[in-house]
């Protein structure tokens, strides 16, 4: 990178920090220190909720991984990972979020204590923590550092870059709390939308000899097969999996995952939370432009020398971005990495403090002590992630690794959440048995790799087996079904708990738009 690029990177990154500080100071401050730190004092407006959701989800593992999957498939089949998220977000806004918000839950596992008991809540909290420490946080640092090295030809060891990004992200999460994390996400999200959409536009212009529209027309004219969205048996996402494991993964991520739902739970009102979630769902429909089109264009740009699918996006960025913009785009990418990383740290500290520290370690702890415990735990998670990140260089396809490993804890969790939501007869013993069966079954299908069975189908079978175990054990269990009132609940007034009147119509509109997009692309590829 040139000296100008380095200076622009530093200035842009510092500007985000300053703007975050000024914005946070204008938000209401809760009297309760724990509520302020872990829930943002329930002061987040819907644009902040939307921006934080978008950037927490969108990071380099998707920019690199999904474009790499598109490049490998030779079509748009992999866009399902992004587009179908909108459906799960609709379910979150209309079904899960009202239940969480009106009950005053600070964490999603608190819902399980209401449905089952404190043991189920504790087990699920532990599964979340293990996933954040061993998978999410290290993968974000590794993929982010790898992308920065590849896109900007940095002559630094990966460990040095991942450590630097980790320290910066920890600063937001540890010392700022949820407000700082969410606000910085929103500011960086604007930059990511601008920069992220500029890359496919410039890539299409490169293909169309100066015209992005010309590049798109050339693809449609000469290679309509590239716009296939429903994959065959040999693709990375065969179309039947959209109706099985794919939707279950989306529901887990957007409806139960503490990292994601915590942003909506920090909203001022339920209406703000629903508007934020649905607005972010609308933006997710633009996601394939950033996460798929560059990989598609990379198939046709002459002179790209790629030895792996995941090199497609960095190669396109190096090819199409002008030198003067590299520093600014690097700042945008670092912002997306920081968002996912500091969100993982903030949610990990929230779960540890409210689910374990206040319950088992020091039940008499006051709010400042609980916050300090959460900060120390976040620092420990950051150090562990920085140590683990370089070791992922031997993990092969990092996007596939992330999705498959996540299933080890997401299969048991989504089964228990849906059983608790839909069936009042489900018991704590049934939930624990279901989690054990789901974990064991998923491990067999994913790592045993039965021939002819896609791992997403294995995910759905494991989910079904988990539900069957919950049902059988619950019916045999005579101890009762419902749990006690959960701990760590916040006061919610009727005004705060009122739903957004337009939530239903907007949700239906989003689903219609998604169906229309799939129908149009299928027609183009025919």
C-alpha positions in Angstrom: 0.0 0.0 0.0 1.1 3.5 -0.8 1.8 6.1 1.9 -1.4 7.9 0.9 -3.4 4.7 1.3 -1.9 4.1 4.8 -2.7 7.7 5.9 -6.3 7.5 4.6 -6.7 4.1 6.4 -5.6 5.6 9.7 -7.7 8.7 9.3 -10.8 6.8 8.4 -10.4 4.3 11.3 -9.8 7.1 13.8 -12.8 9.1 12.4 -15.1 6.1 13.1 -13.8 5.9 16.7 -14.4 9.7 17.3 -17.9 9.6 15.7 -18.8 6.5 17.8 -17.7 8.3 21.0 -19.8 11.4 20.1 -22.8 9.4 19.2 -22.8 7.2 22.3 -22.6 10.3 24.5 -25.9 11.5 23.0 -27.8 8.3 23.9 -29.7 7.9 27.1 -27.8 6.2 29.9 -29.4 3.6 32.1 -29.3 3.9 35.9 -28.4 0.2 36.1 -24.7 -0.4 35.2 -25.2 -3.9 34.0 -28.2 -3.0 31.9 -26.2 -0.1 30.4 -23.2 -2.3 29.6 -24.8 -5.5 28.4 -28.1 -4.2 26.9 -27.1 -0.7 25.8 -29.5 0.7 28.3 -32.2 -0.3 25.9 -31.5 3.0 24.1 -30.7 1.8 20.5 -32.9 3.3 17.8 -34.0 1.2 14.8 -31.3 2.5 12.4 -28.6 1.5 14.9 -30.2 -1.9 15.4 -30.3 -2.4 11.6 -26.8 -1.3 11.0 -25.4 -3.4 13.9 -27.2 -6.5 12.7 -26.0 -6.0 9.1 -22.3 -5.5 10.0 -22.2 -8.1 12.8 -23.3 -10.7 10.2 -21.3 -9.3 7.2 -17.6 -9.8 7.4 -14.6 -11.1 5.4 -15.5 -14.7 5.8 -18.6 -14.0 3.7 -17.0 -11.5 1.3 -14.2 -14.0 0.6 -16.1 -17.3 1.3 -19.3 -16.7 -0.6 -17.6 -15.2 -3.6 -15.3 -18.2 -3.6 -18.2 -20.5 -3.5 -19.8 -18.7 -6.5 -16.5 -19.0 -8.3 -16.3 -22.7 -7.6 -19.9 -23.4 -8.6 -19.8 -21.2 -11.6 -23.2 -19.8 -10.8 -25.3 -18.0 -8.2 -26.4 -21.1 -6.2 -24.5 -20.0 -3.1 -26.5 -16.8 -2.8 -29.0 -18.8 -0.8 -26.8 -18.3 2.2 -27.4 -14.6 2.0 -30.9 -14.3 0.4 -32.7 -16.8 2.6 -31.5 -15.0 5.7 -34.3 -12.5 5.0 -36.9 -15.2 5.6 -35.4 -16.1 9.0 -35.2 -12.4 9.9 -38.9 -12.1 9.2 -39.6 -15.0 11.5 -37.4 -13.3 14.2 -39.2 -10.0 13.9 -42.7 -11.5 14.1 -42.3 -14.5 16.4 -39.2 -14.7 18.5 -38.4 -11.0 19.2 -41.8 -10.1 20.7 -41.5 -13.1 23.0 -38.0 -12.2 24.1 -38.6 -8.5 24.4 -41.9 -8.5 26.3 -40.5 -10.9 28.9 -37.6 -8.6 29.5 -34.9 -11.1 28.6 -31.3 -9.9 28.4 -30.0 -13.1 26.9 -31.7 -15.6 24.6 -31.0 -18.6 26.9 -33.2 -16.9 29.5 -36.1 -17.9 27.3 -35.2 -21.6 28.0 -35.4 -21.2 31.7 -39.0 -20.0 31.3 -39.7 -23.0 29.1 -37.6 -25.6 31.0 -35.3 -24.8 33.9 -32.0 -23.3 34.9 -30.0 -26.4 33.8 -31.1 -26.1 30.2 -30.4 -22.4 30.2 -26.9 -23.1 31.6 -26.1 -25.9 29.0 -27.2 -23.7 26.1 -25.2 -20.7 27.4 -22.2 -23.0 27.7 -22.6 -24.2 24.1 -22.9 -20.6 22.9 -19.7 -19.6 24.8 -17.7 -22.6 23.4 -18.8 -21.7 19.9 -17.8 -18.1 20.2 -14.4 -18.8 21.8 -13.3 -21.7 19.6 -15.1 -21.0 16.3 -16.6 -17.5 15.7 -14.0 -15.1 17.2 -10.8 -17.0 15.8 -12.4 -17.5 12.3 -13.3 -13.8 12.1 -9.7 -12.8 12.9 -8.2 -15.4 10.6 -10.4 -14.7 7.5 -10.1 -10.9 8.1 -6.3 -11.0 8.3 -6.0 -13.3 5.3 -8.3 -11.0 3.2 -6.3 -7.9 4.2 -3.0 -9.6 3.2 -4.4 -10.8 -0.1 -6.2 -7.7 -1.2 -3.5 -5.2 -0.2 -0.3 -7.2 -0.6 0.7 -6.6 3.0 4.1 -7.9 3.9 3.4 -8.8 7.5 2.8 -12.2 9.2 -0.8 -13.2 9.7 -0.3 -13.4 13.4 0.8 -9.7 13.6 -2.3 -8.5 11.6 -4.8 -10.7 13.6 -3.3 -9.5 16.8 -3.6 -5.8 15.8 -7.2 -6.2 14.7 -8.0 -8.2 17.8 -6.6 -5.5 20.1 -8.6 -2.8 18.3 -11.8 -4.8 18.4 -11.4 -5.6 22.1 -11.1 -1.9 22.8 -14.7 -1.3 21.6 -16.2 -4.4 23.2 -14.4 -4.4 26.5 -14.5 -0.7 27.4 -17.5 0.5 25.4 -20.1 -2.1 25.9 -23.0 -2.8 23.6 -23.7 0.9 22.7 -20.2 1.4 21.4 -20.3 -1.8 19.5 -23.7 -1.1 17.9 -22.9 2.5 17.0 -19.5 1.7 15.4 -21.2 -1.1 13.5 -23.7 1.4 12.1 -21.1 3.9 11.0 -18.9 1.2 9.4 -22.0 -0.3 7.8 -22.5 2.8 5.7 -18.9 2.5 4.4 -19.3 -1.2 3.8 -22.4 -0.7 1.7 -20.7 2.0 -0.4 -17.4 0.2 -0.8 -18.9 -3.3 -1.1 -21.3 -2.2 -3.9 -18.5 -0.3 -5.7 -16.5 -3.5 -6.2 -19.1 -5.4 -8.2 -20.0 -2.2 -10.2 -16.3 -1.7 -11.1 -15.9 -5.4 -11.8 -18.8 -5.4 -14.2 -17.5 -2.2 -15.8 -14.1 -4.0 -16.3 -15.9 -6.8 -18.0 -18.1 -4.4 -20.1 -15.1 -2.2 -21.3 -16.1 0.7 -19.1 -19.8 0.1 -18.7 -21.2 -1.9 -15.7 -24.5 -2.3 -17.6 -22.6 -3.5 -20.6 -20.7 -6.1 -18.4 -24.0 -7.4 -17.0 -25.5 -7.6 -20.5 -22.5 -9.5 -21.7 -22.9 -12.0 -19.0 -26.6 -12.4 -19.6 -26.0 -12.7 -23.4 -23.0 -15.0 -23.4 -23.3 -16.9 -20.2 -26.9 -17.1 -18.9 -26.1 -20.4 -17.1 -24.1 -18.3 -14.6 -27.4 -17.0 -13.2 -28.7 -20.4 -12.0 -29.9 -20.1 -8.4 -31.3 -23.6 -7.8 -28.3 -26.0 -7.6 -28.1 -29.6 -8.7 -26.7 -32.6 -6.7 -23.1 -31.6 -7.4 -23.3 -27.9 -6.4 -22.3 -26.5 -3.0 -26.0 -26.0 -2.2 -28.3 -28.5 -3.9 -31.8 -27.0 -4.1 -33.6 -29.5 -1.8 -31.3 -28.4 1.0 -32.9 -25.0 0.9 -36.0 -26.6 2.5 -34.1 -28.7 5.1 -30.8 -27.8 6.7 -30.4 -24.3 5.1 -33.5 -22.8 6.7 -32.7 -24.4 10.1 -29.3 -22.8 10.1 -30.8 -19.5 9.2 -33.4 -19.7 12.0 -30.7 -20.6 14.5 -28.5 -17.7 13.5 -31.1 -15.0 13.3 -33.6 -16.1 15.9 -31.6 -17.6 18.8 -28.0 -16.6 18.4 -27.0 -14.2 21.3 -24.5 -12.3 19.1 -27.3 -11.4 16.7 -30.5 -11.1 18.9 -28.7 -9.0 21.5 -28.7 -6.1 19.1 -32.5 -6.2 18.8 -32.9 -6.7 22.5 -31.0 -3.4 23.0 -33.7 -1.4 21.1 -35.7 1.3 22.8 -39.0 -0.4 22.1 -40.2 -3.6 20.4 -41.3 -1.6 17.5 -37.7 -0.2 17.1 -36.4 -3.7 17.3 -38.8 -5.0 14.6 -38.2 -2.1 12.3 -34.4 -2.6 12.7 -34.6 -6.3 12.0 -36.9 -5.9 8.9 -34.8 -3.0 7.5 -31.7 -5.2 7.8 -33.6 -8.0 6.1 -34.3 -5.7 3.2 -30.6 -4.8 3.0 -29.8 -8.5 3.0 -31.6 -8.8 -0.4 -28.8 -6.5 -1.7 -26.2 -8.8 -0.2 -25.7 -11.1 -3.2 -24.5 -8.0 -5.2 -21.5 -7.8 -2.9 -21.1 -11.4 -2.0 -21.7 -13.1 -5.3 -21.3 -10.9 -8.3 -17.5 -10.4 -7.9 -17.0 -14.1 -7.8 -19.1 -14.5 -11.0 -17.2 -11.8 -12.8 -13.9 -13.4 -11.7 -14.8 -16.3 -14.0 -14.5 -14.1 -17.0 -11.8 -11.5 -16.2 -8.6 -12.3 -18.2 -5.3 -12.6 -16.4 -6.5 -13.7 -13.0 -4.2 -16.4 -11.7 -6.1 -18.2 -8.9 -5.0 -21.4 -7.2 -8.0 -21.6 -4.8 -11.7 -20.4 -5.0 -11.2 -18.2 -1.9 -8.7 -16.1 -3.9 -11.4 -14.8 -6.3 -12.6 -11.8 -4.3 -9.2 -10.5 -3.2 -8.0 -10.8 -6.8 -11.0 -8.8 -8.2 -10.5 -6.1 -5.5 -6.9 -5.7 -6.5 -7.9 -5.6 -10.2 -10.7 -3.0 -10.1 -10.1 -0.6 -7.2 -8.1 2.5 -8.0 -5.0 3.0 -5.8 -6.3 6.1 -4.1 -9.3 4.1 -2.7 -7.3 1.2 -1.2 -6.8 2.8 2.2 -10.5 3.7 2.6 -11.6 0.2 1.5 -9.1 -1.3 3.9 -10.7 0.8 6.7 -14.1 -0.5 5.6 -13.0 -4.1 5.7 -11.3 -3.7 9.1 -14.5 -2.1 10.3 -16.5 -5.2 9.2 -13.9 -7.5 10.9 -14.1 -5.4 14.1 -17.9 -5.6 14.0 -18.1 -9.4 14.0 -15.2 -9.7 16.4 -16.3 -7.2 19.0 -19.9 -8.4 18.8 -18.7 -11.9 19.6 -16.7 -10.6 22.6 -19.6 -8.5 23.9 -22.0 -11.4 23.7 -19.6 -13.8 25.3 -19.0 -11.4 28.2 -22.8 -10.9 28.5 -23.4 -14.7 28.7 -20.6 -15.3 31.1 -21.6 -12.5 33.5 -25.3 -13.0 33.5 -25.5 -16.8 33.1 -22.5 -17.9 35.1 -20.8 -15.2 37.2 -24.0 -14.0 38.9 -25.4 -17.5 39.3 -22.5 -19.8 40.3 -19.4 -17.7 41.0 -20.7 -14.7 43.0 -24.5 -14.6 43.4 -24.2 -11.5 45.7 -22.2 -9.5 43.1 -23.4 -6.0 42.5 -23.7 -4.5 39.0 -20.2 -2.9 38.8 -18.6 -6.2 39.9 -20.6 -8.1 37.3 -19.5 -5.6 34.5 -15.9 -5.9 35.6 -16.1 -9.7 35.5 -17.6 -9.5 32.0 -14.8 -7.2 30.8 -12.1 -9.6 32.1 -13.8 -12.5 30.4 -13.9 -10.6 27.1 -10.2 -9.9 27.4 -9.5 -13.6 27.9 -11.7 -14.5 24.9 -9.8 -12.0 22.8 -6.5 -13.4 23.8 -7.6 -16.9 23.0 -8.9 -15.9 19.6 -5.7 -14.1 18.7 -3.8 -17.2 19.7 -6.0 -19.6 17.7 -6.5 -17.5 14.5 -3.1 -18.4 12.9 -3.7 -22.1 13.5 -6.7 -22.0 11.1 -4.4 -21.8 8.1 -4.6 -25.6 8.0 -8.4 -25.8 8.1 -8.9 -25.9 4.3 -12.0 -24.1 3.0 -12.7 -21.7 5.9 -16.3 -21.0 4.9 -17.2 -24.7 4.9 -15.3 -25.2 8.2 -17.3 -22.4 9.8 -20.6 -23.7 8.7 -19.9 -27.3 9.6 -18.4 -26.7 13.0 -21.2 -24.3 13.9 -23.6 -27.2 13.5 -22.1 -28.9 16.6 -23.9 -26.5 18.8 -26.5 -25.0 16.5 -28.4 -28.3 15.9 -29.1 -28.9 19.7 -29.9 -25.3 20.3 -32.4 -24.7 17.5 -34.2 -27.9 18.4 -34.6 -26.9 22.0 -35.7 -23.4 21.2 -38.3 -24.5 18.8 -39.6 -27.2 21.1 -39.8 -24.7 24.0 -41.7 -22.2 21.8 -44.1 -24.7 20.2 -44.8 -27.4 22.8 -45.7 -26.7 26.4 -45.4 -30.4 27.3 -41.6 -30.4 26.6 -39.6 -30.9 29.8 -36.1 -30.1 30.9 -35.0 -33.8 30.8 -36.4 -34.0 27.3 -34.5 -30.9 26.3 -31.1 -32.3 27.6 -31.7 -35.6 26.0 -32.6 -33.9 22.7 -29.4 -31.8 22.8 -27.3 -34.9 23.4 -28.9 -36.8 20.5 -28.7 -33.9 18.1 -25.0 -33.4 18.9 -24.2 -37.0 18.4 -26.2 -37.4 15.3 -24.8 -34.3 13.7 -21.2 -35.4 14.4 -21.9 -38.7 12.6 -23.4 -37.2 9.5 -20.9 -34.3 9.2 -17.6 -36.0 10.1 -18.5 -39.5 9.2 -19.6 -38.2 5.7 -22.1 -40.9 4.6 -21.8 -41.2 0.8 -24.4 -39.5 -1.2 -25.8 -37.4 1.7 -25.1 -33.6 1.7 -24.2 -32.3 5.1 -27.1 -29.9 5.1 -29.5 -32.9 4.8 -27.5 -34.5 7.7 -28.2 -31.3 9.6 -31.9 -31.6 9.1 -31.9 -35.3 10.0 -30.0 -34.5 13.2 -32.5 -31.8 14.0 -35.4 -34.2 13.5 -33.7 -36.8 15.7 -33.2 -34.2 18.4 -36.9 -33.3 18.3 -37.9 -37.0 18.5 -35.7 -37.5 21.6 -37.2 -34.4 23.2 -40.7 -35.7 22.6 -40.1 -39.3 23.8 -38.3 -38.3 27.0 -40.8 -35.5 27.8 -43.7 -37.8 27.4 -42.1 -40.3 29.8 -41.0 -37.6 32.2 -43.6 -36.9 35.0 -41.7 -34.1 36.6 -43.6 -31.3 34.8 -42.8 -29.1 31.8 -42.6 -25.4 32.6 -39.7 -23.7 34.3 -39.5 -20.8 36.8 -39.4 -17.1 36.0 -35.9 -16.4 34.4 -33.2 -14.4 36.1 -31.8 -11.2 34.6 -35.0 -9.7 33.3 -35.5 -6.0 32.6 -38.7 -4.0 33.3 -40.8 -3.5 30.1 -43.6 -1.0 30.0 -46.7 -1.5 27.7 -45.5 1.3 25.5 -42.1 -0.4 25.0 -43.8 -3.8 24.3 -46.1 -2.5 21.5 -45.4 -4.1 18.1 -44.7 -2.0 15.0 -48.1 -1.8 13.1 -46.4 -2.3 9.7 -44.3 -5.3 10.7 -46.7 -7.8 9.1 -47.1 -6.0 5.7 -43.4 -5.3 5.4 -42.5 -8.9 6.2 -44.9 -10.1 3.5 -43.4 -7.7 1.0 -39.9 -8.9 1.7 -40.9 -12.5 1.1 -42.6 -11.5 -2.1 -39.5 -9.6 -3.3 -37.3 -12.6 -2.5 -39.6 -15.0 -4.4 -39.7 -12.6 -7.4 -35.9 -12.4 -7.5 -35.5 -16.2 -7.5 -38.2 -16.5 -10.2 -36.5 -13.8 -12.4 -33.0 -15.3 -12.1 -34.4 -18.8 -12.9 -36.0 -17.4 -16.0 -32.8 -15.7 -17.1 -30.8 -18.9 -16.7 -33.4 -21.0 -18.6 
